């Protein structure tokens, strides 16, 4: 077990040694740790070595600010210049929150951001302020998901996250528009494990749970959300995310980017701009309780609200220490040795 505070300080120190200033390093480290605390291990601290590698080869921009493309008050479009994604999104949330208080809602798009980490990591803080957040991203360089009915991978898993307040804990939703994520497939392949379900399609069109097909030549693909049965729904939702992110941001697959990055859609909604905050929370809490009271199909597995398990795990890990995957701990120790920084 590792102390969350020490992991945060270690990660920030590493990122500063790799070239980021204190603010960019802190927000990047903080979002990676938050993903880890919530149980999103492929998008938590496991990403730190990859981010450092990007800094070392100048794939991630170390200094500077995003450029403003358009500013219409409630709507802001930014070019992130491949600056650290977590820092860009945190600063965008701060700005969108101010604008949502004035306009009821605010939308910010970011093109040419670097990777933004785990989307769920941004939700709790916003929701506990009584606000609703919608966050989506795509990677215009990445082509790992095939359209429904096709074999050739065309777009990325395209996650969409939503967080909103209730009268108790917030609802936190983070789902990809594909059957699984690139990170989970890659981890299963490294560990020579099968996936729990047939989430992939091999190059011949057969559904499979073998991650090796994803790395074959020709490569397989990740099925859209819904799989072979109703994947047309996931395909449609993936197209929606692509439109919200790359199309609205004005930079995407048509530009054939070569850098690891993200197109980002962020929306902050203030219930005060619609009815009132108390009415929003009352309705959200009522439906939440109705769902929790639903008779479970399996008595040992009652209904669980989106995000509840992550919030429980976060509380446990903050109190008792972070349970890193062995491969993550090994990678962090190697990174610490390289930069002369102790993991503690």
Backbone torsions as a table, in degrees:
resi	resn	phi	psi	omega
1	UNK	NA	140.9	179.8
2	UNK	-122.4	140.4	177.7
3	UNK	-65.0	133.3	178.8
4	UNK	-61.4	-41.3	-180.0
5	UNK	-61.9	-42.0	-179.3
6	UNK	-70.1	-36.3	177.1
7	UNK	-65.2	-38.0	177.8
8	UNK	-64.8	-46.8	-178.8
9	UNK	-65.3	-41.7	178.0
10	UNK	-59.5	-48.5	-176.9
11	UNK	-64.5	-41.1	178.2
12	UNK	-63.5	-43.8	-180.0
13	UNK	-62.0	-42.4	179.0
14	UNK	-60.8	-46.8	-178.0
15	UNK	-65.6	-35.3	176.2
16	UNK	-68.1	-40.5	177.3
17	UNK	-63.1	-30.8	-179.6
18	UNK	-81.9	-6.3	171.7
19	UNK	126.8	-5.9	179.3
20	UNK	-83.1	151.2	173.3
21	UNK	-75.4	172.3	-172.3
22	UNK	-60.8	-40.6	-177.2
23	UNK	-68.3	-47.6	-179.6
24	UNK	-64.1	-39.5	-179.9
25	UNK	-65.9	-41.6	-178.9
26	UNK	-63.2	-50.7	-176.1
27	UNK	-66.5	-35.4	177.3
28	UNK	-66.2	-46.4	178.4
29	UNK	-63.6	-40.3	-176.9
30	UNK	-64.6	-41.7	179.6
31	UNK	-69.8	-39.3	176.7
32	UNK	-62.6	-42.2	178.7
33	UNK	-66.1	-41.7	179.4
34	UNK	-59.9	-41.6	176.1
35	UNK	-60.8	-41.0	178.3
36	UNK	-64.3	-44.1	-178.8
37	UNK	-62.4	-35.1	-178.7
38	UNK	-81.7	-3.6	177.3
39	UNK	93.3	7.9	178.1
40	UNK	-88.4	73.8	-166.1
41	UNK	-69.0	-31.1	177.8
42	UNK	-72.5	-19.2	-179.2
43	UNK	-118.6	23.2	176.7
44	UNK	-106.0	-130.5	-177.1
45	UNK	-68.6	-12.8	174.6
46	UNK	-61.8	-21.8	180.0
47	UNK	-82.0	-15.3	-175.1
48	UNK	-56.7	-49.0	178.3
49	UNK	-59.4	-36.2	179.2
50	UNK	-67.4	-40.7	178.1
51	UNK	-64.4	-42.5	178.7
52	UNK	-63.3	-40.4	176.9
53	UNK	-60.6	-38.1	176.9
54	UNK	-65.8	-39.2	177.2
55	UNK	-65.7	-39.4	-177.9
56	UNK	-65.8	-32.2	-178.8
57	UNK	-104.6	13.5	177.9
58	UNK	63.1	27.2	172.7
59	UNK	-78.6	-24.1	174.7
60	UNK	-112.9	128.3	-179.0
61	UNK	-73.0	133.7	-174.5
62	UNK	-87.6	-36.2	-172.4
63	UNK	-128.3	157.8	175.1
64	UNK	115.3	-175.6	-178.4
65	UNK	-130.3	159.0	174.7
66	UNK	-69.2	152.7	176.4
67	UNK	-95.2	142.5	176.9
68	UNK	-84.4	125.1	177.1
69	UNK	-92.8	-46.9	178.8
70	UNK	-149.1	144.8	176.9
71	UNK	-139.3	109.5	-179.9
72	UNK	-114.3	28.5	178.6
73	UNK	83.5	-81.8	178.2
74	UNK	-77.1	-14.1	-177.7
75	UNK	-125.6	131.8	-179.5
76	UNK	-136.0	131.1	177.2
77	UNK	-115.9	128.3	-175.8
78	UNK	-122.7	152.1	167.3
79	UNK	-108.2	118.7	-173.9
80	UNK	-82.3	-7.6	177.0
81	UNK	53.8	27.6	179.8
82	UNK	60.0	28.6	171.7
83	UNK	-71.2	166.0	-177.2
84	UNK	-54.1	124.1	-175.3
85	UNK	-59.7	-47.4	179.6
86	UNK	-57.9	-40.8	178.8
87	UNK	-65.8	-44.1	179.1
88	UNK	-59.3	-44.3	-177.0
89	UNK	-70.4	-40.8	178.2
90	UNK	-60.4	-45.7	179.0
91	UNK	-65.9	-35.8	177.5
92	UNK	-66.2	-38.9	177.5
93	UNK	-62.8	-42.8	178.2
94	UNK	-59.3	-43.6	-178.8
95	UNK	-70.6	-43.3	-179.1
96	UNK	-66.1	-32.3	177.7
97	UNK	-63.6	-44.3	177.7
98	UNK	-61.1	-43.8	-177.3
99	UNK	-71.3	-33.9	178.1
100	UNK	-66.2	-33.6	176.7
101	UNK	-64.9	-30.0	-179.3
102	UNK	-87.1	-37.6	-172.5
103	UNK	-110.8	-6.2	-175.3
104	UNK	92.6	-33.1	175.7
105	UNK	-154.3	158.6	176.6
106	UNK	-148.6	139.8	178.5
107	UNK	-121.5	132.7	175.1
108	UNK	-128.0	129.7	172.1
109	UNK	-108.3	148.2	177.4
110	UNK	-131.5	119.4	172.6
111	UNK	-101.0	154.6	178.8
112	UNK	54.0	42.2	165.6
113	UNK	-80.9	156.0	166.0
114	UNK	-78.6	177.7	-178.7
115	UNK	-53.0	139.3	-173.5
116	UNK	-105.4	5.3	176.1
117	UNK	78.5	-149.9	-176.7
118	UNK	-83.5	122.1	-177.1
119	UNK	-64.8	-34.6	179.9
120	UNK	-60.6	-24.4	-176.3
121	UNK	-66.1	-15.6	-177.2
122	UNK	-97.3	-8.2	-164.9
123	UNK	-81.8	-46.4	-170.0
124	UNK	-60.0	-46.5	-176.6
125	UNK	-58.9	-41.4	180.0
126	UNK	-69.7	-46.9	-177.0
127	UNK	-62.7	-35.0	-179.5
128	UNK	-74.4	-7.5	171.6
129	UNK	-89.9	5.0	-179.5
130	UNK	83.0	18.6	-177.3
131	UNK	-115.3	159.9	175.7
132	UNK	-106.9	137.8	179.4
133	UNK	-125.3	135.0	170.0
134	UNK	-118.7	128.5	-177.4
135	UNK	-138.3	128.7	179.2
136	UNK	-139.1	153.3	176.3
137	UNK	-150.9	157.5	172.0
138	UNK	-137.7	159.6	176.1
139	UNK	-114.4	104.1	-174.8
140	UNK	-61.1	-18.4	178.6
141	UNK	-83.7	-26.8	-170.7
142	UNK	-86.6	132.3	176.8
143	UNK	-133.2	93.3	-177.1
144	UNK	-129.8	-8.6	-179.9
145	UNK	-111.8	129.1	177.6
146	UNK	-90.3	145.5	174.6
147	UNK	-63.5	152.8	-179.5
148	UNK	-57.1	125.8	-178.4
149	UNK	92.0	-4.6	-178.6
150	UNK	-111.7	167.6	178.2
151	UNK	-110.7	-26.7	-175.5
152	UNK	-84.0	121.9	177.2
153	UNK	-64.6	137.7	-173.1
154	UNK	-126.1	-37.5	-173.8
155	UNK	-136.0	-179.7	-174.7
156	UNK	-96.5	170.5	-177.3
157	UNK	-59.6	-21.0	169.3
158	UNK	54.2	68.6	179.2
159	UNK	-72.1	151.0	175.0
160	UNK	-131.5	128.9	-179.9
161	UNK	-123.7	143.7	179.2
162	UNK	-136.7	132.3	174.0
163	UNK	-131.4	137.5	177.9
164	UNK	-152.0	155.8	-175.1
165	UNK	-82.5	155.2	167.9
166	UNK	-128.6	-169.5	175.6
167	UNK	-79.3	-6.3	176.5
168	UNK	-128.2	-128.0	179.5
169	UNK	-72.7	148.5	-179.8
170	UNK	-71.3	160.0	169.8
171	UNK	-88.3	131.4	-177.8
172	UNK	-131.8	110.8	-176.4
173	UNK	-112.4	129.9	177.1
174	UNK	-142.8	103.2	-177.2
175	UNK	-134.6	142.3	173.5
176	UNK	-86.4	154.9	175.9
177	UNK	-85.3	17.8	175.7
178	UNK	-125.9	167.5	-175.8
179	UNK	-66.5	-26.5	177.5
180	UNK	-158.4	-176.6	-177.6
181	UNK	-104.7	160.4	174.8
182	UNK	-59.0	-42.1	-176.3
183	UNK	-62.7	-41.1	-178.9
184	UNK	-68.6	-38.8	177.5
185	UNK	-64.7	-43.5	-179.7
186	UNK	-63.5	-40.5	-179.8
187	UNK	-66.0	-42.4	178.0
188	UNK	-61.4	-38.9	179.5
189	UNK	-66.1	-43.5	178.8
190	UNK	-60.4	-39.2	-176.4
191	UNK	-89.5	4.8	-179.8
192	UNK	54.2	47.2	179.7
193	UNK	-115.6	153.7	173.0
194	UNK	-85.4	150.2	174.2
195	UNK	-72.5	153.7	-177.2
196	UNK	-67.7	-19.8	-179.5
197	UNK	-142.6	169.8	179.0
198	UNK	-81.0	80.0	-175.3
199	UNK	-97.2	-7.9	-176.1
200	UNK	-113.5	161.5	175.2
201	UNK	-123.7	124.6	177.5
202	UNK	-78.1	174.7	-173.5
203	UNK	-66.3	-13.4	178.6
204	UNK	-97.1	-0.8	176.9
205	UNK	93.3	15.8	179.5
206	UNK	-97.2	132.2	175.6
207	UNK	-69.7	139.2	-175.6
208	UNK	-150.7	159.4	173.3
209	UNK	-111.4	14.3	-179.1
210	UNK	-92.4	110.2	-177.8
211	UNK	-65.8	-17.2	179.3
212	UNK	-62.2	-29.3	-179.9
213	UNK	-65.7	-24.9	-180.0
214	UNK	-68.3	-26.9	-176.6
215	UNK	-108.4	9.4	-179.4
216	UNK	-76.1	174.7	176.8
217	UNK	-127.4	107.9	1.8
218	UNK	-73.3	154.2	-174.9
219	UNK	-76.9	155.1	169.8
220	UNK	-80.8	-168.4	-178.2
221	UNK	-144.0	165.6	173.2
222	UNK	-87.3	134.9	178.2
223	UNK	-71.0	148.1	172.4
224	UNK	-61.6	157.5	174.4
225	UNK	-53.3	127.5	-175.3
226	UNK	107.7	-16.7	175.0
227	UNK	63.1	-154.1	-177.1
228	UNK	-69.2	-22.0	-176.3
229	UNK	-79.1	-56.4	-176.5
230	UNK	-132.1	34.7	-179.5
231	UNK	-66.4	-13.7	175.0
232	UNK	-61.8	-26.8	177.0
233	UNK	-70.4	-47.0	177.8
234	UNK	-64.1	-36.4	176.7
235	UNK	-60.7	-47.3	179.0
236	UNK	-62.0	-41.8	178.8
237	UNK	-67.3	-35.0	176.0
238	UNK	-62.9	-42.0	176.5
239	UNK	-62.0	-37.5	177.2
240	UNK	-61.4	-45.9	179.8
241	UNK	-63.7	-40.4	178.0
242	UNK	-60.9	-39.2	179.3
243	UNK	-68.6	-42.9	-179.7
244	UNK	-65.9	-32.7	-174.0
245	UNK	-94.9	-79.0	-174.6
246	UNK	-66.4	-43.3	-176.5
247	UNK	-66.9	-48.5	178.4
248	UNK	-65.0	-34.9	-178.9
249	UNK	-74.8	-19.8	176.6
250	UNK	83.3	20.0	177.6
251	UNK	-156.0	126.5	-177.8
252	UNK	-164.7	-140.6	-172.0
253	UNK	-66.3	-30.6	179.2
254	UNK	-63.7	-22.5	179.0
255	UNK	-86.3	-8.2	178.2
256	UNK	50.0	57.3	180.0
257	UNK	-65.6	153.1	-179.1
258	UNK	-110.6	-8.3	-178.1
259	UNK	-98.3	149.8	173.9
260	UNK	-66.6	122.3	-175.9
261	UNK	-161.9	-166.1	-177.8
262	UNK	-152.0	144.1	164.8
263	UNK	-102.8	133.0	-168.0
264	UNK	-125.4	137.4	171.2
265	UNK	-118.2	124.4	179.0
266	UNK	-127.8	130.8	173.9
267	UNK	-133.8	129.0	173.3
268	UNK	-110.6	130.2	-179.9
269	UNK	-120.0	127.4	175.5
270	UNK	-99.4	117.9	176.7
271	UNK	-56.4	-24.6	179.0
272	UNK	-62.2	-24.9	-179.9
273	UNK	-81.7	-3.5	-176.9
274	UNK	-120.4	-88.0	172.1
275	UNK	-96.5	-110.7	172.8
276	UNK	-138.4	158.9	-176.7
277	UNK	-60.8	-40.5	-177.6
278	UNK	-64.2	-37.1	178.9
279	UNK	-67.6	-40.7	177.3
280	UNK	-58.8	-51.5	-176.9
281	UNK	-64.0	-38.0	179.7
282	UNK	-62.2	-45.9	179.6
283	UNK	-65.8	-43.7	-179.6
284	UNK	-63.5	-40.8	179.9
285	UNK	-67.6	-40.4	-179.9
286	UNK	-60.7	-49.6	-178.9
287	UNK	-65.3	-38.7	177.5
288	UNK	-57.8	-46.7	-178.3
289	UNK	-68.8	-34.3	175.5
290	UNK	-63.5	-40.8	178.1
291	UNK	-65.1	-44.5	-178.6
292	UNK	-66.4	-27.5	-179.4
293	UNK	-85.6	-6.0	179.6
294	UNK	-61.5	134.2	-179.7
295	UNK	-61.1	122.9	-176.5
296	UNK	-71.9	142.5	174.4
297	UNK	-64.2	-34.6	176.0
298	UNK	-120.9	113.8	-177.1
299	UNK	-55.8	-25.3	179.8
300	UNK	-83.0	-6.9	-179.2
301	UNK	-133.1	75.6	179.4
302	UNK	-65.9	163.9	178.8
303	UNK	-58.1	137.0	178.4
304	UNK	-125.3	133.0	-178.9
305	UNK	-76.7	149.0	178.2
306	UNK	-56.9	127.9	178.4
307	UNK	94.6	-15.4	-174.9
308	UNK	-64.5	-43.4	-179.4
309	UNK	-64.4	-39.9	178.8
310	UNK	-63.5	-42.1	179.5
311	UNK	-65.5	-38.2	177.1
312	UNK	-65.4	-44.3	179.4
313	UNK	-63.8	-40.3	178.4
314	UNK	-59.7	-45.8	179.3
315	UNK	-60.3	-43.4	179.6
316	UNK	-64.3	-43.3	-176.5
317	UNK	-72.8	-31.7	175.0
318	UNK	-66.0	-34.6	-178.3
319	UNK	-81.8	-39.0	-170.0
320	UNK	-112.3	-7.2	-177.5
321	UNK	110.0	155.5	-176.9
322	UNK	-89.1	127.3	-179.5
323	UNK	-92.9	89.9	-178.5
324	UNK	-74.8	147.0	169.4
325	UNK	-62.5	144.4	179.1
326	UNK	-52.9	-40.7	-179.0
327	UNK	-68.1	-32.5	177.1
328	UNK	-69.7	-45.8	179.2
329	UNK	-60.1	-43.6	179.2
330	UNK	-60.6	-44.1	-179.0
331	UNK	-65.7	-38.6	179.3
332	UNK	-68.6	-39.6	177.3
333	UNK	-62.5	-41.5	178.2
334	UNK	-65.0	-38.5	178.5
335	UNK	-66.1	-42.4	177.8
336	UNK	-62.8	-40.4	178.9
337	UNK	-65.1	-39.6	179.7
338	UNK	-63.1	-39.6	-176.2
339	UNK	-100.9	3.3	177.8
340	UNK	68.3	35.5	-179.5
341	UNK	-123.4	127.7	-177.4
342	UNK	-78.2	138.6	176.0
343	UNK	-74.4	-17.4	176.1
344	UNK	84.2	NA	NA
